[in-house]
Amino acid sequence: MNHCKKGFPKDFLWGGATAANQIEGGFDKGGKGLSTMDMVEFFPREKRSKGKILDLLSRKEIEKILENDLNDGNFPKRRGIDFYHRYKEDIKLFAEMGFKVLRLSISWPRIFPNGDDFEPNEEGLKFYDNVFSELAKYNIEPLVTLCHYEMPLNLVLKYGGWGNRRLIDFFSKYVEVVFDRYKNVVKYWLTFNEINLTTINPYIGAGILADEAKDKNIVYQALHHQFVASATAVKICHEINSEAQIGCMLARLENYPETCDPEDVMVALKDDQYNLFFSDVQSRGYYPGFIKRYFKENDISIVITPEDNELLANNTVDFISYSYYMTMLSSKKIDDEKKVNGNIFVGIKNPYLQNTDWGWQIDPIGLRISLNKLYDRYQKPLFIVENGLGAHDELEENLEIHDDYRIDYTKKHLHQMHEAICDGVEIMGYTSWGCIDLISASTSEMSKRYGFIYVDQDDFGKGSLNRYKKDSFYWYKKVIDSNGKDM
Ligand code: BG6
């Protein structure tokens, strides 16, 4: 037991996190164009085999979806939780919990419906004007992700997604518009959500269709274009507002060696390096040696110009943000028996850890380990922008939701985060993932709930959409009110 009483910094940013494609709905409202996520169907856990992470879509499949009536099928991300119409009510609830920050993303196709439009969509810009002014009313800082797992579908079908270098220009134009429009109301920005998804699910990460996704050269070229686009965003952001801070966003995965066999330890080191390669480029400004070796040994050859290298080196991020949900084991021997699913990862089960209802391994100490490791490596402020428990919740007859398991999960993680602060790690804030129930990214389920606020909607879009406070709502409010002292 430790006795560190340091406490959280007084300006610690407590809050919650969301993404446009998982909450907004209104997929065809206000001039918004179709997004890559509007094509993703309900894909429940039961249908998902071990080792299968999200869907890849082919051109044929998308064309088939587009031939149908857009009301056909079950595409939950098109409806979200109707934040598009209910943002005032939701922000009021966040304010009641005492949020200092709300992480949300701007839907790129709401601003540039086709991605290559000449002018932005004014109605889309107005929607975020309204959201930001509602947040300002309660002194809640927006933390805005520029690209959270979605892009205009047209950029995929017409240009081949991020595999095409022209995407850097389209993205730069989009970010310049939003940095300029919101320069007085948004101080914290993130470029690409979980940029490492690009190599895991190239469709969702980078708009690469199923056939092209088999070609590693296309995938890593797309990733490189995103790195360049991210550095360009950092540059434009600083030029437009020198006070603004902009970070990268990584899905962090700690990998422990399965045994103390040096070969397992080496596999764990390699897995770790591979996970950190993405933040290395964005934070240090260059491709590390180990990844160059990986490219060589895997016959990956991509185009990187001297200008790209200069841009990456001169425009590194101000802070590192990441999602933390689980840890896994690394081993020289991987067989299917040992495998376990995670958010965007598949790995090996750790016998010391328990799983969530969706099989994700719960490891609060791993959060402290990751905070220490990342701070040791980068010496830049860190921001936990996702962490939370996806679980089945029950709305009781008296309209209460008793989610003590979520309180327990969050408390243990916050405790470890505080330990990391005592270790000397600089942490800007914590935004709990899915602070209001939303559509799951990986399965499009509604029944996988993360929120402190319950949303009455089922997997098929049925329900009143009424919002109800869970027990965790009152608990988190207390945590924020006491700046983490009262857990
Ligand atoms: C992260 C994503 O990987 O995990 C979120 O950034 C996502 O968009 C979250 O929702 C939880 O994953 P899931 O699949 O349970 O929604």
Residues whose N, C-alpha, C, O or C-beta is under 5 A from the ligand:
A	BS01	BG6	A19 E194 N343 G390 I439 S440 A441 S442 T443
